[in-house]
Amino acid sequence: MKWLYLAAFLGLASTNATGTPTTDGKKGRRPNVVILFTDDQGTLDARCFGSQDLRTPSIDKLAKTGVRFTQAYAHTVCCPSRAALLTGRHPQRSGVNTWMQGDLKSKTGRNMALEELTLAETLKAAGYRTALFGKWHLGAHRDHGPMKQGFDEFFGIRDGFIDNFNHYFLHGDKGYHDLYEGTTEVTRKGDYFPEMIVSRSLEFIERNRDRPFFLYLGFNIPHYPEQALKEHAALYRELPMPRRSYAAVVTTTDHYIGKILDRLEKLGLRKDTIVIFQSDNGHSTESYAIRGAEHASGYPKGHRYGANGGGGNTGKWIGGKGTFLEGGIRTPAIISYPARLPQDTARDQVVTVMDWYPTVLELCGIAPPKVTLDGRSVLPIVKDAKAASKHETLYFQWQNRWAVRQGDWKLIGTRDRSGKDKLTLHQLTGKNPEKKNHAAERPELARRLHSLHEAWKKNVTPGSK
């Protein structure tokens, strides 16, 4: 029924909100869509975002051909960011408010609601060929997953991360193998995972060059384990740890982004392809070691595989992945569509990962589905640097932690077992933003922001009254 609804509804759309025809004049078809979603890439971690110690020529070139956003927000960890990206909605609406089922072979756990209309489903109903290569992380159950929610093709990991060479999830006492073609397990020990998913992406682009396609490339890097290509590790031998290790894998990520952009150029598709780049959250500061003596990966107990304490660059901001401080949720982001959008420019207004869904639909001339979308098209601010952001207030929640930002203030809460929230109030201006807790001196502001959170939570939580 969901597919019948989509096909009937989307078939009515012939122009976008600005009255522009749905097809480009040159090829008589809608633009292609490519989303490059990196993993744990920190707030300023590309040269064009301010990290002059990094070599990121492909991301920098993308910024030259598009619009760079300096206040782009994702989420604090992987799962909710991916839900927000694909649904254009707060992840709480789709049941993604804690870790999703990771192992396809395990007992049924949490999975994103099948009722959600993903961007892939909406584009597929409009005639797009769709593929996800890389990381899913929205529930591994065989009755859920990418090919149940709009993707014609899927190759990659159903959970959150793997060793790039043996393809095992490393957390826990035992771990498990996680590499799938759809729901069929694949064994390719020794093959480098980023190379595999990019090779599949290039083949997909070639095969669909004469029809509109949607490629979601869900990178698993620079997420740990930080296994960069050797030639990139050699570039940073003079940097101290942990920046040295992290910088190398950022450059490896950039290298593979370049392969996608180069292929689009070679095939004459770049001008008429919408390319969106963003990270799912800030840089990781995690450190881990293999716990079990007989781990399925074959690594010995004590083998270290984390992010070495964190090598990301947040500039004046503090925090990292897993926090609601700016370093955890503010990420690099770019949109490039040379046929229609400005190039080599930046916007400072607030945008969110949820905004790509309605933005893509508007650019493709496809009417949005009749569901509540929390994202807003970024096109008004792309076209006018003085236009106001559509996000006066930002809301986040993950498990028992949450945050609300309005203007220059952010309230962060942690709910204890008794149901009481511990609150910290942070100011985003000044030389040292967010470092001081202002809750005691600004109680009325804290109460007001707390009330906003409570109303929002009621609105987005299924079954709330």
Secondary structure, DSSP 8 states (H G I E B T S, - for coil): -HHHHHHHHHTT--B-TT--BSS-TTTSS--EEEEEEEES--TT-SGGGT-TT---HHHHHHHHTSEEEEEEE--SSHHHHHHHHHHSS-GGGGT-SS-----TTSS------TTS--HHHHHHHTT-EEEEEEE--S---TTSSGGGTT-SEEEEESSS---TTT-EE--SSS-EE--EETTEE---TTS-HHHHHHHHHHHHHHHTTTS-EEEEEEEEEESSS----HHHHGGGTTS-TTHHHHHHHHHHHHHHHHHHHHHHHHTT-STTEEEEEEESSS------B---TT-TT---TT-B-S-TT-----TT----TTSSSHHHHEEEEEEE-TTTS--SEEEEEEEEGGGHHHHHHHHHT----SS------SHHHHH-TTS--S-SEEEEEETTEEEEEETTEEEEEEE-TTS-EEEEEEE--SSSTT-S--TTT-HHHHHHHHHHHHHHHHHHSTT--
